[in-house]
Amino acid sequence: MTAPAARGPFPDLRTPSDPRGRDGCAGYAGAITAFLRCAPPGTLNPGPRGGDQACAATRPSTNPPDFTDRVCRPAGARMGGPTAATVTFYRKGSTMGNMPPDRNALLTFALGHQDNWKSRASQIGLTEPEAEAVKDNAVAVQEQLALVASLRAQSKAATADLTDRFTDLRRSVSDALRDINAFAAASSNPSAIYNLAEIEPPQPRSVLQPPAKPTNLTFTLDPATGGIIVRWKCTNPQGVFGVVYTVQRRIGANGPLTTLGATGEKRFVDTTIPAGTSLIVYSLFGQRGGVTGPTSDAVQVRFGTGSNGEMIVSSVKIAA
């Protein structure tokens, strides 16, 4: 890959695979896929084996590596001496470890550096157009952000205003339709009025369908409560939902009919059976809103004792 053109006081950028170096700076072979940014001529004096001997890592690279700083010294001089200098190996495509990670941080970084870079361009390896470009682009971003914020505020206000306009429109259309319907209802020929208005006459409200008749009542003992679990089936018409079932009973064949409770399930537990009861008659019906469905067939439930003394339950449907 061709190295970028040199800028400012740094006359050369070389790949680390180039062992020759230039202007007193040796390439560093086998480091990371990177460019070696060399210091000005005369700053570095690599040892006889080039960068491998003259350079020592002073900061570990990131993973994946972005850069590695290496202090280069004259051959035979102690590391960190007065003639030592630092060069940095940058990963290919790297932003030298300083590029902010997001847009807001990038703008803050550019605003914080633009004046310094412009005033010291020649001292830090920048041309004046480069430094000016950073400042100009930062200002352009600021202006565009302000424009976007303004447009967003305008859009929000416009959306709220549009919602109000639709509310007004709905109210006016509703008022007009109400008056047309009233006028047509009071006329001798409502159809003619609706034809003139080019609208459909109001449709009669659909009659709310009642729930279906509950069937297949079954009864089992509830070991947890000692009560009776009543279950049933009910296939309601299409569109009939939200049915609440009311369960009723009689104690004895001719006792008064009482309501036990209501449930939205097809299951009810009767836990209020008086002691010594031998026969109960159960029935139930579904209700939806103010519409009541037909009552189920009444079913007699008898209680007895099995051969082992256990309680048994038997049921018989009562003929209508």
C-alpha positions in Angstrom: 0.0 0.0 0.0 1.4 3.4 -0.9 2.1 5.6 2.1 0.4 9.1 2.3 2.3 12.1 1.2 4.6 13.7 3.8 3.3 16.9 5.6 5.0 19.6 7.7 8.2 18.7 9.4 7.6 14.9 9.0 9.2 14.2 5.6 8.3 10.6 5.2 5.7 7.9 6.1 6.9 4.3 5.6 5.5 0.9 6.0 7.2 -1.1 8.8 8.1 -3.8 6.3 10.6 -1.5 4.7 13.9 -2.2 6.6 15.7 0.7 5.0 14.1 3.6 6.8 14.8 7.1 5.7 16.3 10.3 7.0 17.7 8.6 10.1 14.6 6.5 10.9 14.6 2.7 10.5 11.5 0.7 9.5 10.2 -1.6 12.1 9.5 -5.0 10.5 6.9 -7.5 11.8 5.2 -5.1 14.2 1.5 -4.5 13.3 0.0 -3.7 9.9 0.8 0.0 10.1 2.6 3.0 8.9 5.8 4.3 10.6 5.8 8.0 11.0 9.4 9.2 11.0 10.7 12.1 12.9 12.6 14.9 11.2 16.0 14.1 9.7 18.8 13.6 12.2 16.5 13.0 15.1 16.9 9.2 15.1 20.0 7.1 14.7 19.0 3.5 14.5 21.3 0.7 15.5 23.1 -1.6 13.1 20.1 -3.9 13.0 17.6 -1.2 12.3 14.4 -0.7 14.2 14.4 -4.1 15.9 17.4 -3.0 18.0 16.9 0.7 18.2 13.2 0.7 19.2 11.6 -0.6 22.4 7.9 -0.6 23.2 6.8 1.9 25.9 3.0 1.4 25.6 1.2 -1.7 24.7 -1.0 -1.6 21.6 -4.7 -2.0 21.8 -6.6 -5.1 20.8 -7.1 -4.8 17.9 -3.9 -2.7 17.8 -4.4 1.0 16.9 -0.9 2.2 17.7 2.3 1.3 19.5 4.7 3.9 20.7 8.4 3.0 20.5 11.3 5.0 21.8 14.2 5.1 19.4 17.7 5.9 20.6 21.1 6.2 19.0 23.0 2.9 18.7 24.7 2.1 22.0 22.9 4.9 24.0 20.9 4.1 27.1 17.1 4.0 26.6 15.4 7.2 27.6 18.5 9.3 27.2 18.4 12.9 26.0 18.8 11.9 22.4 15.9 9.4 22.5 12.7 10.2 20.5 9.3 8.6 20.2 7.8 7.3 17.0 4.4 5.7 16.6 3.4 2.7 14.5 -0.2 3.2 13.4 -2.6 0.4 12.3 -3.6 0.7 8.6 -6.7 2.9 8.5 -6.1 4.1 12.1 -7.1 7.6 13.2 -4.0 7.7 15.5 -6.0 6.8 18.6 -7.5 10.3 18.9 -10.5 10.2 16.7 -13.7 10.6 18.8 -16.1 7.6 18.7 -19.3 9.5 17.9 -20.6 12.6 16.2 -21.1 14.8 19.3 -17.7 13.9 20.6 -16.2 14.6 17.2 -17.7 18.1 17.1 -16.5 18.9 20.6 -13.0 17.6 19.7 -12.9 19.8 16.5 -14.2 22.9 18.3 -11.6 22.4 21.1 -8.7 22.0 18.7 -9.5 24.2 15.7 -7.9 27.5 17.0 -4.8 25.8 18.4 -4.3 23.8 15.2 -4.7 26.9 13.0 -2.3 29.0 15.0 0.3 26.2 15.2 -0.2 24.5 11.9 3.4 24.6 10.7 4.6 23.5 14.1 2.4 20.3 14.2 2.7 19.2 10.6 -0.5 20.7 9.2 -0.9 23.1 6.3 -3.0 26.2 6.8 -5.8 24.9 4.4 -6.0 21.7 6.5 -6.4 23.6 9.8 -8.8 26.0 8.2 -10.9 23.0 6.8 -11.3 21.6 10.4 -12.6 25.0 11.6 -14.8 25.6 8.6 -16.3 22.1 8.8 -16.9 22.4 12.5 -18.8 25.7 12.0 -20.8 24.1 9.2 -21.8 21.2 11.4 -22.8 23.6 14.2 -25.0 25.6 11.8 -26.6 22.5 10.4 -27.3 21.2 13.9 -29.1 24.4 14.7 -31.1 24.2 11.5 -32.1 20.6 12.2 -33.1 21.5 15.7 -35.2 24.4 14.4 -36.8 22.3 11.8 -37.7 19.6 14.3 -39.3 22.2 16.6 -41.2 23.5 13.6 -42.3 20.0 12.6 -43.5 19.2 16.1 -45.5 22.4 16.2 -46.9 21.8 12.7 -47.9 18.2 13.7 -49.7 19.5 16.8 -51.5 22.1 14.6 -52.4 19.5 12.0 -53.9 17.3 14.8 -56.0 20.3 15.9 -57.2 20.9 12.3 -58.3 17.3 11.9 -60.2 17.5 15.2 -62.0 20.6 13.9 -62.7 18.9 10.6 -64.1 15.8 12.3 -66.4 17.9 14.5 -67.7 20.0 11.6 -68.4 16.9 9.4 -70.1 15.2 12.4 -72.3 18.2 13.0 -73.2 18.3 9.3 -74.1 14.6 9.1 -76.2 14.9 12.3 -78.2 17.8 10.8 -78.7 16.1 7.5 -80.0 12.9 9.3 -82.4 15.0 11.4 -83.6 16.9 8.3 -84.1 13.6 6.4 -85.9 11.9 9.2 -88.4 14.8 9.4 -89.0 14.8 5.7 -91.6 12.8 3.8 -88.9 11.4 1.4 -85.7 10.7 3.4 -84.1 8.8 0.5 -84.3 12.0 -1.7 -82.5 14.0 1.0 -79.7 11.4 1.2 -79.4 11.3 -2.6 -79.1 15.1 -2.7 -76.4 15.0 0.0 -74.7 12.1 -1.7 -74.4 10.0 1.5 -75.8 6.7 2.6 -78.7 6.6 5.0 -77.8 5.5 8.5 -77.9 1.8 9.0 -80.1 0.4 11.8 -78.2 -0.8 14.8 -77.6 -4.5 14.8 -79.5 -6.4 17.5 -77.2 -7.8 20.1 -77.3 -11.6 19.9 -77.9 -13.5 23.1 -75.5 -16.2 24.4 -76.2 -19.8 23.6 -77.8 -22.3 25.9 -75.3 -24.1 28.3 -75.3 -27.8 27.9 -73.5 -30.9 29.1 -73.4 -30.0 32.8 -71.0 -32.3 34.8 -70.3 -32.5 38.6 -67.3 -33.7 40.6 -66.2 -33.4 44.2 -63.5 -30.8 44.9 -61.1 -32.5 47.3 -59.5 -29.1 48.3 -62.8 -27.5 49.5 -65.2 -30.4 49.8 -67.5 -28.6 47.4 -69.0 -29.4 44.0 -67.2 -28.4 40.8 -69.8 -27.6 38.1 -68.6 -27.6 34.5 -70.5 -27.1 31.3 -70.2 -26.4 27.5 -71.6 -23.5 25.5 -70.9 -22.7 21.9 -71.9 -19.1 21.5 -72.7 -17.5 18.1 -69.9 -15.8 16.1 -69.2 -12.4 17.5 -70.7 -13.2 20.9 -68.0 -12.8 23.5 -67.6 -11.6 27.1 -70.3 -13.9 28.3 -70.9 -14.1 32.1 -72.6 -17.3 33.4 -74.9 -17.1 36.4 -75.2 -20.4 38.4 -78.4 -21.2 40.3 -79.4 -24.0 42.6 -82.2 -25.5 44.7 -81.7 -27.5 47.9 -84.0 -30.4 47.5 -86.3 -31.0 44.6 -88.7 -28.2 45.6 -86.5 -25.7 47.4 -86.4 -22.1 46.4 -84.2 -21.1 43.5 -81.2 -19.1 44.6 -78.3 -17.5 42.7 -74.8 -18.8 43.8 -72.7 -16.4 41.7 -71.4 -15.5 38.3 -68.3 -16.4 36.4 -66.7 -15.7 33.0 -65.4 -19.3 32.8 -67.3 -22.5 32.1 -66.5 -23.7 35.6 -67.9 -22.9 39.0 -67.2 -24.3 42.5 -70.1 -24.5 44.9 -68.6 -24.4 48.4 -71.8 -23.5 50.3 -73.6 -26.8 50.4 -75.4 -27.2 53.7 -74.4 -30.2 55.8 -76.7 -33.2 55.4 -77.8 -32.2 51.9 -78.7 -35.2 49.8 -80.0 -33.5 46.6 -79.3 -30.3 44.8 -80.8 -29.0 41.5 -78.4 -26.9 39.4 -79.1 -24.7 36.4 -77.3 -21.7 34.8 -77.6 -19.2 31.9 -75.3 -16.8 30.0 -75.6 -13.0 29.9 -73.9 -10.5 27.6 -74.6 -6.9 28.4 -78.3 -6.6 28.9 -79.1 -9.6 26.8 -79.7 -13.0 28.6 -79.5 -16.3 26.9 -81.6 -19.4 27.5 -81.3 -21.3 30.8 -79.7 -24.7 30.7 -81.7 -27.8 31.5 -81.9 -28.4 35.3 -79.8 -31.2 36.6 -80.3 -33.1 39.9 -77.2 -34.0 41.9 -77.5 -36.7 44.6 -75.0 -37.3 47.3 -74.4 -40.8 48.7 -71.9 -43.0 50.4 -69.9 -45.7 48.7 -69.1 -49.2 49.9 -65.9 -47.9 51.5 -67.6 -44.9 53.2 -66.5 -42.4 50.6 -68.9 -39.7 49.3 -70.2 -40.2 45.8 -72.0 -37.8 43.4 -74.5 -38.8 40.7 -76.5 -36.5 38.5 -79.7 -36.8 36.5 -81.0 -34.2 34.0 -84.6 -33.2 34.7 -86.9 -33.4 31.8 -88.3 -30.1 30.7 
